[in-house]
């Protein structure tokens, strides 16, 4: 068992001044020497055959092991990183490697076209402005890269990942990533732009990295970098004090599911084959759409000039621009109405103009397609977790409707691309949320916005660094802020001492260099602690446990028994049709293509007789276009005395789930009060569940 960390599991209550004082005293006690100590003469964390020369780690002390007194693992979660994106986008957009058997000088060198002065670092000035010029020399001088604002240079060298682990990180999600359109239009490439080919290669290299590190520690299974394929395995790895590495996928056209002129270029067989292949590779979480609308779902827009460029890219690839509509609820996508013109518009065919978008229509019109729903259900069948970041709010809402109907918890938001208004729903499902690696002040402020919900659901928190993901990272705050990081400092768990990180002849300092690479995660967390206090990193230290809770609950999920299937059904009315039956029993026949439909008036009901009294906790409603805006779920044990278990006045159709405290009932009634259309009420299927 590890020494009890300074951040015990959060009780279901708000923080009190006494709790804060106790927390600070616990941190002080650990700092004064109660943290875990190294077993005599067995520095298991130190490799016996590290390549020479190599990067320094600049962390001393034994990595913490075991669990706390509640049996929970501890540690930080990087829920969104791209270790091998140097192999993506045609292989020449991100320069430098995660590791090389030829050594650090080979791994950390620039792309050939960046020599001698960065003049041809085209993507640098496309994405970041300026002329792209920089000193291309990496190891050993690192004059200009890696840097917090360098988008095209390797930030995930393996020894830097090692430093993040030594500083307390215990889960790393390696999202295998690429984008076929970016690859096709980029000037420099040395391989195919096929997305799945790149995904396979990145997965293979992740396993080779594990072997590379194992060899430094004496053989298979002995290194600190452990790829895990189930939550129990991850827990065991973390209890050993090592880093659990989870494979994810973030790509724009998974399984070839592109759309051209709104016509899908894949089918259900492609989705099944693709999901099976990814699962066999060890992938356990993924995005279904990213940047471009595809055959599965519509995306959450990018803003400004970048949004314009991506919108143009989508048109060149698919023949369609983004389409917007007024949002149905409080959630909305990023606005694109004010997107500025960029050089990208010059790529449009003559006579083609970029659409203009009304400011009051900020939601992507494309939601989750039928194929997208099939993919979501396919992921659920395989116990995989769905990333909803980059999904438009319409698609994300529909995906969570499916999960809610099945009581499935496997939903992730890993890097601040979800509307924060979804937070309560994600946590309510049992999901996990991480914030993008913002500056310490911004990170603390955003975390505070959802702090009450983490208390409500007893959830830990994560960060998504998105290193090698073509995004900026926290800039230097300077040394005169009053809250600058002072080196050396003690790790959050209290057992390690962390100094400035050195590779070659370059030493980085979070105060003056910002978050230049993944090895500075411990420094950035210390910066958060300086800005927000010890309590600001408490939820982060619980991140590993919460992430694994979501994963484990997804693995353990079993489809509930539908108590309503095939039962006797009656209704206040049924629409008459000489060709098709819309009788009440059609809503409980197990056929998603048949339906009950009422007459065209507001006060209507559908009643089910379960045959015997059961404990009822959940009712699912799959509406046809004629949906209920205001309706209630009523329960009865005798068919005479009714109790309203759940109600809404803001129904919007689609798949609804009514959840409530378990109530004994033999009869279940869906009572419509106000229609959402001029038609009546129409339900494809009604499900009733006791779990």
PyMOL commands that set and color helices and strands:
alter all, ss='L'
color gray80, all
select helices_A, chain A and resi 17-34+85-87+104-107+112-114+122-128+158-166+180-185+195-216+231-239+254-256+268-281+304-318+343-347+370-381+393-406+420-429+440-449+451-457+510-513+518-532+534-541+543-556+584-587
alter helices_A, ss='H'
color red, helices_A
select strands_A, chain A and resi 59-60+76-81+169-178+225-227+243-251+259-260+263-264+283-287+324-325+363-364+385-387+411-413+432-436+462-464+489-490+497-498+501-503+506-508+568-571+596-597+604-623+628-636+643-648+655-675+682-689
alter strands_A, ss='S'
color yellow, strands_A
deselect
rebuild
show_as cartoon
